[in-house]
Amino acid sequence: MNVYLAPQCGRLVGTVADVATGVPVVPQISMWREGNPKSYFGTAGSLKGDFDVLVPTVAVVLYIRAAGYRDWYYPGTSIAARARPLTVSARQTLKMRVIMQKLP
């Protein structure tokens, strides 16, 4: 018996770097369904600031954090209330470069 699964996700690839130096930052990436933070999933400890994660085709809130840096929410804010949903289509690859600011 063969089981075939249709692609039901997109892909998010990119880098995370320090705003002042451009040095890679090792992030923790979290996502949850828009309007439902209990539908949470994430990854941590990506190597040298690179990430490559699968993203469902529903609208998600993208949150990135790193030790010693301000939190980052898509589309580029450190304020959770200003976060906007991100939607990636099935088979779509979205490339992103995230710049993070150190905490004071």
Sequence and secondary structure as in RCSB ss.txt:
>XXXX:A:sequence
MNVYLAPQCGRLVGTVADVATGVPVVPQISMWREGNPKSYFGTAGSLKGDFDVLVPTVAVVLYIRAAGYRDWYYP
GTSIAARARPLTVSARQTLKMRVIMQKLP
>XXXX:A:secstr
        EEEEEEEEEETTT  B   EEEEEETTEEEEEEEEE  GGGEEEEEEESS EEEEEE TTB  EETT
TBS GGG   B   TT EEEEEEEE B  
